[in-house]
């Protein structure tokens, strides 16, 4: 249904041009918008007109028009005056409102289509037939962005994103739950993942600056056909979950850069526990003191470079070597050896995943 604000702008605009007053009512005679006072006095006349077979009717100093869409009555337009000019303006107003109804219905249908497409609720044959009816190109490259808001039903964030992309008719913005805004973005010729990063960061900046909303953004891979849009959406959802566990310091997470975190996320918990027990026995990497964990993390950040790590930690090189030797005695893993470092890094990520999943289960 068209908003009253849009209906008001239609009849106000026509009045400014033609100097003819109008009002629009619902099918029960309740006034929705009007340019003249006492429009409520016409309620009984509108109800009588609705019950009649006529599409238009002149009563006293008013002319009544039925506004229909697909043979269903949506509104009644009342124009003040009995002249031929008033009749012509009334018909013009009816035509304009009917065109708006068609446009809004198509937008609503497109929104439903995109939601069902994302959620895999359509058969392959239905995807192509409905896309054709809605004039949606099926062979265009697309990618799905998920904008996760901190608050449920964040209208400001949704409107900000709509405002940023509303002029691009081949992009779709929708919502499938209370906290996630979905952008199905057309990928133009020559664009790739660097451009997708820029779009994601633009969305982030806009949400922070204009909507004052704290958001996390993820996106899937670029797909070639409309039937694969749901795949990109699932990837974006996975990226959001994996990012929450392993890359909590990042506000933008791309599926194609999840790395080993994506693999760990799909390992069953019993196997994770078995792996940690085999490597560390009764101990766990998260039981180390803060100094040891800080040393390990900084060592990994500097690609196992002892000199650079000791410099950034403001400690002597020998002190760092002593800490690494102490860790080796405790775990039987020497972080200066690449294979041992990989094992330890994976173990840290597995423990983080296990702790997160225990929180969710709780």
LODRENGU-819684 format. One line per field, with one value per residue (C-alpha): x, y, z; residue in three letters. Coordinates in nm, 2 decimals. Layout:
N
c1 (X|...)
c2 (Y|...)
c3 (Z|...)
code (ALA|...)
END
This chain:
362
c1 (0.00|0.12|0.21|-0.02|0.28|0.31|-0.06|-0.05|0.23|0.03|-0.28|-0.09|0.11|-0.19|-0.37|-0.07|-0.09|-0.47|-0.61|-0.85|-0.90|-0.90|-0.91|-0.84|-1.03|-1.02|-1.30|-1.49|-1.49|-1.22|-1.02|-0.65|-0.53|-0.70|-0.64|-0.96|-1.14|-1.46|-1.36|-1.48|-1.84|-1.82|-1.80|-2.16|-2.14|-1.82|-1.97|-2.27|-2.05|-1.84|-2.15|-2.26|-2.15|-2.02|-1.65|-1.71|-2.00|-2.10|-2.28|-2.36|-2.04|-1.81|-1.69|-1.61|-1.37|-1.28|-0.90|-0.85|-0.56|-0.60|-0.98|-0.97|-1.09|-0.80|-0.91|-1.18|-1.06|-1.29|-1.24|-1.41|-1.61|-1.86|-1.70|-1.55|-1.20|-1.25|-1.35|-1.04|-0.81|-0.97|-0.92|-0.55|-0.51|-0.67|-0.43|-0.13|-0.23|-0.29|0.05|0.20|0.01|0.15|0.51|0.47|0.32|0.61|0.85|0.67|0.68|1.05|1.12|0.93|1.11|1.45|1.37|1.26|1.56|1.80|1.63|1.63|1.24|1.20|1.23|1.48|1.21|1.02|1.33|1.37|0.99|0.94|1.26|1.13|0.79|0.96|1.21|1.51|1.82|1.92|2.27|2.41|2.70|2.59|2.72|2.54|2.63|2.49|2.48|2.43|2.30|2.35|1.99|1.69|1.47|1.72|1.52|1.78|2.04|1.80|1.69|2.05|2.14|1.82|1.92|2.27|2.15|1.78|1.87|2.03|1.73|1.94|2.04|1.80|1.78|1.57|1.57|1.51|1.52|1.52|1.89|2.03|1.99|2.06|2.21|2.21|2.46|2.51|2.88|2.97|3.21|3.57|3.48|3.62|3.68|3.89|3.58|3.36|3.58|3.54|3.16|3.16|3.37|3.14|2.84|3.02|3.11|2.76|2.60|2.84|2.81|2.45|2.25|2.48|2.46|2.72|2.72|2.92|2.94|3.01|2.99|2.99|3.16|3.06|2.82|2.75|2.38|2.07|2.02|2.35|2.25|2.14|2.50|2.65|2.40|2.49|2.86|2.80|2.61|2.90|3.15|2.95|2.96|3.32|3.43|3.25|3.46|3.81|3.82|3.62|3.84|3.73|3.40|3.42|3.47|3.48|3.40|3.70|3.94|3.82|4.12|4.15|3.88|3.62|3.75|3.76|3.41|3.28|3.46|3.23|3.30|3.39|3.67|3.79|3.81|4.00|4.25|4.32|4.36|4.60|4.82|4.81|4.69|4.50|4.62|4.47|4.63|4.39|4.52|4.85|4.91|4.86|5.23|5.28|4.97|5.08|5.43|5.27|5.04|5.31|5.54|5.27|5.20|5.57|5.58|5.80|6.07|6.25|6.43|6.12|5.90|6.15|6.18|5.80|5.76|6.05|6.24|6.58|6.61|6.74|6.43|6.21|6.41|6.38|6.00|5.98|6.21|5.98|5.67|5.84|5.90|5.54|5.38|5.65|5.59|5.87|5.71|6.04|5.97|5.71|5.51|5.49|5.39|5.11|4.98|4.98|4.81|4.53|4.50|4.45|4.17|4.01|4.00|3.84|3.58|3.50|3.46|3.23|3.01|2.98|2.86|2.60|2.48|2.44)
c2 (0.00|0.35|0.57|0.86|1.09|0.99|1.03|1.37|1.49|1.38|1.57|1.87|1.89|1.87|2.14|2.37|2.33|2.32|2.50|2.21|2.06|1.69|1.42|1.05|0.80|0.43|0.20|0.27|0.64|0.73|1.03|0.95|1.28|1.60|1.95|2.10|2.10|1.92|1.62|1.39|1.51|1.31|0.97|0.86|0.98|0.78|0.46|0.50|0.55|0.25|0.03|0.16|0.01|0.35|0.42|0.79|1.00|1.36|1.45|1.81|2.01|1.70|1.44|1.08|0.84|0.48|0.40|0.03|-0.20|-0.54|-0.48|-0.44|-0.11|0.05|0.41|0.67|1.01|1.31|1.62|1.95|2.10|2.00|2.13|1.93|2.06|1.91|1.58|1.58|1.66|1.39|1.13|1.24|1.20|0.85|0.75|0.88|0.69|0.37|0.39|0.43|0.12|-0.08|0.04|-0.03|-0.37|-0.46|-0.34|-0.56|-0.86|-0.81|-0.79|-1.12|-1.28|-1.18|-1.31|-1.65|-1.65|-1.59|-1.85|-2.12|-2.14|-2.16|-2.43|-2.36|-2.33|-2.08|-1.87|-1.80|-1.76|-1.51|-1.32|-1.28|-1.15|-0.90|-0.79|-0.91|-1.01|-1.36|-1.36|-1.06|-1.10|-1.04|-1.06|-1.06|-0.83|-0.88|-0.58|-0.70|-0.42|-0.41|-0.33|-0.52|-0.34|-0.06|0.16|0.43|0.19|0.03|0.38|0.49|0.19|0.22|0.59|0.49|0.22|0.31|0.48|0.16|-0.04|-0.36|-0.37|-0.52|-0.43|-0.64|-0.80|-1.16|-1.13|-0.86|-0.77|-0.84|-0.61|-0.78|-0.61|-0.81|-0.60|-0.61|-0.65|-0.43|-0.53|-0.51|-0.51|-0.77|-0.82|-0.50|-0.31|-0.52|-0.43|-0.06|-0.10|-0.28|-0.01|0.26|0.08|0.07|0.44|0.54|0.34|0.48|0.84|0.89|0.62|0.62|0.24|-0.01|-0.27|-0.58|-0.65|-0.97|-1.07|-1.39|-1.47|-1.31|-1.54|-1.55|-1.64|-1.56|-1.91|-1.89|-1.58|-1.80|-1.95|-1.61|-1.54|-1.86|-1.77|-1.42|-1.57|-1.81|-1.53|-1.33|-1.63|-1.72|-1.35|-1.32|-1.61|-1.56|-1.21|-1.01|-0.70|-0.67|-0.50|-0.62|-1.00|-1.15|-1.52|-1.57|-1.45|-1.66|-1.90|-2.18|-2.03|-2.16|-2.51|-2.51|-2.38|-2.69|-2.94|-3.12|-3.04|-3.39|-3.39|-3.05|-3.18|-3.49|-3.28|-3.05|-3.36|-3.53|-3.21|-3.08|-3.37|-3.23|-2.88|-2.62|-2.33|-2.08|-2.17|-1.99|-1.67|-1.33|-1.27|-1.61|-1.56|-1.20|-1.34|-1.61|-1.38|-1.12|-1.40|-1.51|-1.15|-1.11|-1.44|-1.62|-1.35|-1.35|-1.02|-0.82|-0.98|-0.90|-0.54|-0.49|-0.65|-0.43|-0.73|-0.87|-1.14|-1.39|-1.33|-1.42|-1.73|-1.83|-1.79|-2.00|-2.27|-2.27|-2.31|-2.60|-2.79|-2.74|-2.83|-3.02|-2.77|-2.54|-2.23|-2.15|-2.46|-2.40|-2.73|-2.68|-2.32|-2.42|-2.68|-2.44|-2.17|-2.41|-2.53|-2.17|-2.12|-2.45|-2.36|-2.02|-2.20|-2.45|-2.17|-1.98|-2.28|-2.36|-2.00|-2.05|-2.39|-2.23)
c3 (0.00|-0.08|0.22|0.31|0.26|-0.11|-0.16|0.00|-0.22|-0.53|-0.45|-0.31|-0.63|-0.85|-0.65|-0.68|-1.06|-1.11|-0.80|-0.75|-0.40|-0.36|-0.10|-0.09|0.13|0.20|0.09|0.41|0.36|0.61|0.49|0.44|0.29|0.19|0.07|0.20|0.55|0.62|0.40|0.68|0.61|0.29|0.46|0.39|0.03|-0.03|0.12|-0.11|-0.41|-0.32|-0.31|-0.66|-0.99|-1.12|-1.17|-1.13|-1.00|-0.95|-0.62|-0.53|-0.57|-0.57|-0.82|-0.69|-0.86|-0.79|-0.78|-0.86|-0.91|-1.08|-1.07|-0.69|-0.53|-0.33|-0.28|-0.35|-0.49|-0.44|-0.64|-0.53|-0.82|-1.08|-1.41|-1.69|-1.59|-1.24|-1.39|-1.62|-1.33|-1.12|-1.39|-1.42|-1.04|-1.05|-1.34|-1.14|-0.83|-1.02|-1.18|-0.83|-0.71|-1.00|-0.91|-0.54|-0.61|-0.84|-0.57|-0.31|-0.54|-0.61|-0.24|-0.18|-0.48|-0.34|0.01|-0.13|-0.35|-0.06|0.16|-0.12|-0.11|-0.49|-0.75|-1.03|-1.29|-1.08|-1.03|-1.40|-1.47|-1.19|-1.27|-1.62|-1.51|-1.27|-1.54|-1.34|-1.54|-1.46|-1.61|-1.42|-1.17|-0.81|-0.46|-0.13|0.16|0.51|0.74|1.10|1.32|1.70|1.77|1.63|1.36|1.32|1.09|1.06|0.93|0.68|0.55|0.52|0.31|0.10|0.04|-0.07|-0.33|-0.40|-0.73|-0.86|-0.99|-1.03|-0.66|-0.40|-0.03|0.20|0.55|0.63|1.01|1.29|1.29|0.94|0.64|0.31|0.00|-0.32|-0.53|-0.90|-0.99|-1.28|-1.56|-1.44|-1.07|-0.83|-0.46|-0.40|-0.52|-0.29|0.00|-0.08|-0.10|0.24|0.40|0.25|0.41|0.74|0.73|0.63|0.90|1.16|1.04|0.94|1.12|1.43|1.42|1.51|1.24|1.12|0.75|0.56|0.20|0.00|-0.33|-0.66|-0.85|-1.22|-1.23|-1.03|-0.91|-0.72|-0.52|-0.23|-0.23|-0.19|0.09|0.28|0.24|0.38|0.68|0.74|0.72|0.98|1.22|1.16|1.19|1.52|1.66|1.50|1.37|1.63|1.58|1.22|1.12|0.76|0.69|0.34|0.29|0.05|0.32|0.61|0.58|0.83|1.05|0.80|0.82|1.20|1.22|1.04|1.26|1.51|1.88|1.98|1.72|1.85|2.21|2.09|1.90|2.20|2.43|2.19|2.16|2.52|2.73|3.03|2.97|2.74|2.55|2.71|3.06|2.99|3.18|3.00|2.95|2.77|2.55|2.46|2.37|2.15|1.97|1.90|1.78|1.53|1.42|1.33|1.13|1.39|1.38|1.71|1.67|1.57|1.83|2.11|1.99|1.99|2.33|2.46|2.60|2.53|2.26|2.52|2.74|2.44|2.37|2.74|2.72|2.40|2.56|2.87|2.64|2.46|2.78|2.88|2.55|2.35|2.07|1.96|1.80|1.62|1.41|1.14|1.18|1.56|1.52|1.28|1.52|1.81|1.60|1.50|1.86|1.98|1.72|1.80|2.17|2.08|1.87|2.15|2.40|2.17|2.10|2.47|2.52|2.24|2.38|2.72)
code (UNK|UNK|UNK|UNK|UNK|UNK|UNK|UNK|UNK|UNK|UNK|UNK|UNK|UNK|UNK|UNK|UNK|UNK|UNK|UNK|UNK|UNK|UNK|UNK|UNK|UNK|UNK|UNK|UNK|UNK|UNK|UNK|UNK|UNK|UNK|UNK|UNK|UNK|UNK|UNK|UNK|UNK|UNK|UNK|UNK|UNK|UNK|UNK|UNK|UNK|UNK|UNK|UNK|UNK|UNK|UNK|UNK|UNK|UNK|UNK|UNK|UNK|UNK|UNK|UNK|UNK|UNK|UNK|UNK|UNK|UNK|UNK|UNK|UNK|UNK|UNK|UNK|UNK|UNK|UNK|UNK|UNK|UNK|UNK|UNK|UNK|UNK|UNK|UNK|UNK|UNK|UNK|UNK|UNK|UNK|UNK|UNK|UNK|UNK|UNK|UNK|UNK|UNK|UNK|UNK|UNK|UNK|UNK|UNK|UNK|UNK|UNK|UNK|UNK|UNK|UNK|UNK|UNK|UNK|UNK|UNK|UNK|UNK|UNK|UNK|UNK|UNK|UNK|UNK|UNK|UNK|UNK|UNK|UNK|UNK|UNK|UNK|UNK|UNK|UNK|UNK|UNK|UNK|UNK|UNK|UNK|UNK|UNK|UNK|UNK|UNK|UNK|UNK|UNK|UNK|UNK|UNK|UNK|UNK|UNK|UNK|UNK|UNK|UNK|UNK|UNK|UNK|UNK|UNK|UNK|UNK|UNK|UNK|UNK|UNK|UNK|UNK|UNK|UNK|UNK|UNK|UNK|UNK|UNK|UNK|UNK|UNK|UNK|UNK|UNK|UNK|UNK|UNK|UNK|UNK|UNK|UNK|UNK|UNK|UNK|UNK|UNK|UNK|UNK|UNK|UNK|UNK|UNK|UNK|UNK|UNK|UNK|UNK|UNK|UNK|UNK|UNK|UNK|UNK|UNK|UNK|UNK|UNK|UNK|UNK|UNK|UNK|UNK|UNK|UNK|UNK|UNK|UNK|UNK|UNK|UNK|UNK|UNK|UNK|UNK|UNK|UNK|UNK|UNK|UNK|UNK|UNK|UNK|UNK|UNK|UNK|UNK|UNK|UNK|UNK|UNK|UNK|UNK|UNK|UNK|UNK|UNK|UNK|UNK|UNK|UNK|UNK|UNK|UNK|UNK|UNK|UNK|UNK|UNK|UNK|UNK|UNK|UNK|UNK|UNK|UNK|UNK|UNK|UNK|UNK|UNK|UNK|UNK|UNK|UNK|UNK|UNK|UNK|UNK|UNK|UNK|UNK|UNK|UNK|UNK|UNK|UNK|UNK|UNK|UNK|UNK|UNK|UNK|UNK|UNK|UNK|UNK|UNK|UNK|UNK|UNK|UNK|UNK|UNK|UNK|UNK|UNK|UNK|UNK|UNK|UNK|UNK|UNK|UNK|UNK|UNK|UNK|UNK|UNK|UNK|UNK|UNK|UNK|UNK|UNK|UNK|UNK|UNK|UNK|UNK|UNK|UNK|UNK|UNK|UNK|UNK|UNK|UNK|UNK|UNK|UNK|UNK|UNK|UNK|UNK|UNK|UNK)
END
